[in-house]
Amino acid sequence: MNLADNIIWLFDYDLTLYTSEERYVLDSLDKRITEFVQELLSVDFEKASQIRQKYLQEFGTTLSGLQVKHGTSPNDFFDFIHQPEYLIYPPLSVEKKSILENLPGKKIVFTNGRADWASAGLKAMGIFSCFEYIFDLKAMDWIGKPVASAYDKMQNFLKSHFKENDLTRIVFLDDASRNLPMAKSKGWFTVLVSETLSNEFTDFSLESILDLPAILPDLMERLHV
């Protein structure tokens, strides 16, 4: 077997598998999250937006803040925010599908959302079939990146599904630089998919996964394949 076939690719979903130019996708979800906070706490929309962002920064996800501060049920939260009539999904992308289909190895989505949100978006882009699994916030027991337990659960999942020698070539792609240090500590290769500046925990940086083919030769060399 070609060693490249042993690579495990872990893709964040939001603002990673779709670009920052498609920020309106996440904006539609953020609006629903704000509306959830608004109803839960009986505050106006502006105040709810401030709380949403505060919890996101302090706890890694808005949901984590709501759980700690208000005992919110994760499924109640996601059932509310994932009602499709209020949401926008990324457009079909033949180019993304081609890039992912030609990427050697196994591809998994590693997201702080619930699987149904990522699944709907992947289907809209036409790339759902490119991935073997969606490892979502529920699989992390509702405690997401960048908390260490999320990466531990991901690592345990990989150990139970793949051969041990495959776990030496894990590539993690995420738009949030705060999510890279813990991945780096696991020995994963890190790719920051963002227009923001990279840091010491970033092996490679891209503005979009559409740029992934440009770094593949260097990345494959680093992976020794």
KADAUR-V697188 format. One record per residue. RES is the residue in one small letter. SS is DSSP state (h for helix, s for strand, l for the rest). PHI is phi in whole degrees, 0 to 359 (NA if undefined). OMEGA is omega in whole degrees, -180 to 180 (* if undefined). Layout:
RES|SS|PHI|OMEGA / RES|SS|PHI|OMEGA
//
This chain:
m|l|NA|174 / n|l|298|-179 / l|h|300|179 / a|h|298|179 / d|h|289|179 / n|h|269|179 / i|l|293|173 / i|s|248|-179 / w|s|257|177 / l|s|250|-178 / f|s|254|164 / d|l|298|179 / y|l|265|-172 / d|l|295|179 / l|l|62|173 / t|l|243|177 / l|l|280|164 / y|l|239|-167 / t|l|271|177 / s|h|296|175 / e|h|291|178 / e|h|256|-179 / r|h|303|180 / y|h|302|177 / v|h|296|180 / l|h|292|178 / d|h|301|180 / s|h|294|177 / l|h|287|179 / d|h|300|178 / k|h|297|178 / r|h|294|178 / i|h|297|178 / t|h|299|179 / e|h|294|176 / f|h|296|179 / v|h|299|-180 / q|h|301|-180 / e|h|290|-177 / l|h|296|-172 / l|h|257|179 / s|l|55|176 / v|l|238|179 / d|l|282|-173 / f|h|298|-179 / e|h|297|179 / k|h|295|179 / a|h|297|178 / s|h|296|178 / q|h|296|179 / i|h|294|178 / r|h|305|-178 / q|h|291|178 / k|h|297|180 / y|h|294|178 / l|h|301|-179 / q|h|288|-175 / e|h|281|-171 / f|h|243|-180 / g|l|94|173 / t|l|221|176 / t|h|299|-180 / l|h|302|-180 / s|h|301|177 / g|h|296|179 / l|h|294|178 / q|h|294|-177 / v|h|293|-173 / k|h|275|-171 / h|h|225|178 / g|l|66|-176 / t|l|294|175 / s|l|284|-180 / p|h|304|-178 / n|h|291|175 / d|h|299|179 / f|h|300|-176 / f|h|289|177 / d|h|299|179 / f|h|287|-172 / i|h|282|-176 / h|l|264|176 / q|l|294|-168 / p|h|299|-178 / e|h|293|-180 / y|h|258|-169 / l|l|248|175 / i|l|242|-180 / y|l|245|-179 / p|l|294|-179 / p|l|284|175 / l|l|304|-180 / s|l|222|177 / v|h|295|-178 / e|h|294|178 / k|h|298|180 / k|h|299|180 / s|h|297|180 / i|h|298|-177 / l|h|291|179 / e|h|295|-179 / n|l|267|179 / l|l|276|-178 / p|l|290|177 / g|l|103|-175 / k|s|255|-175 / k|s|239|-177 / i|s|228|173 / v|s|270|-178 / f|s|237|-167 / t|l|235|174 / n|l|278|175 / g|l|264|173 / r|l|275|-170 / a|h|301|-176 / d|h|293|177 / w|h|292|179 / a|h|296|-179 / s|h|301|180 / a|h|297|179 / g|h|291|179 / l|h|297|178 / k|h|294|179 / a|h|297|179 / m|h|280|-179 / g|l|81|-176 / i|l|239|-178 / f|h|303|-176 / s|h|289|-178 / c|h|282|-173 / f|l|248|-180 / e|l|276|-173 / y|s|197|170 / i|s|247|178 / f|s|266|-168 / d|l|252|-176 / l|l|296|177 / k|l|298|178 / a|l|293|177 / m|l|267|-176 / d|l|58|173 / w|l|69|176 / i|l|241|-169 / g|l|264|173 / k|l|302|9 / p|l|264|-180 / v|l|293|-173 / a|h|304|-176 / s|h|298|179 / a|h|296|-180 / y|h|287|177 / d|h|298|180 / k|h|292|176 / m|h|297|180 / q|h|298|179 / n|h|295|176 / f|h|299|-179 / l|h|296|179 / k|h|298|-178 / s|h|278|-175 / h|h|247|-175 / f|l|228|179 / k|l|291|-175 / e|h|302|-177 / n|h|289|176 / d|h|287|-171 / l|h|281|177 / t|h|271|-178 / r|l|230|179 / i|s|249|179 / v|s|243|-176 / f|s|248|-179 / l|s|244|-177 / d|s|209|180 / d|l|274|-175 / a|l|257|-178 / s|h|298|-180 / r|h|294|-179 / n|h|271|-175 / l|h|275|-175 / p|h|304|-179 / m|h|293|177 / a|h|297|180 / k|h|298|-180 / s|h|294|178 / k|l|276|-177 / g|l|89|178 / w|l|280|170 / f|s|280|-174 / t|s|243|177 / v|s|232|177 / l|s|272|-180 / v|s|257|-172 / s|l|192|174 / e|l|275|180 / t|l|282|-178 / l|l|289|177 / s|l|285|179 / n|l|225|-175 / e|l|293|180 / f|l|263|-176 / t|l|255|175 / d|l|280|179 / f|s|218|175 / s|s|224|-179 / l|s|224|171 / e|l|273|-177 / s|l|201|175 / i|h|294|174 / l|h|295|178 / d|h|270|-176 / l|h|303|180 / p|h|303|-177 / a|h|292|-178 / i|h|261|-175 / l|h|303|-180 / p|h|303|179 / d|h|294|-180 / l|h|295|-180 / m|h|297|178 / e|h|294|178 / r|h|295|-180 / l|l|277|-179 / h|l|61|176 / v|l|235|*
//
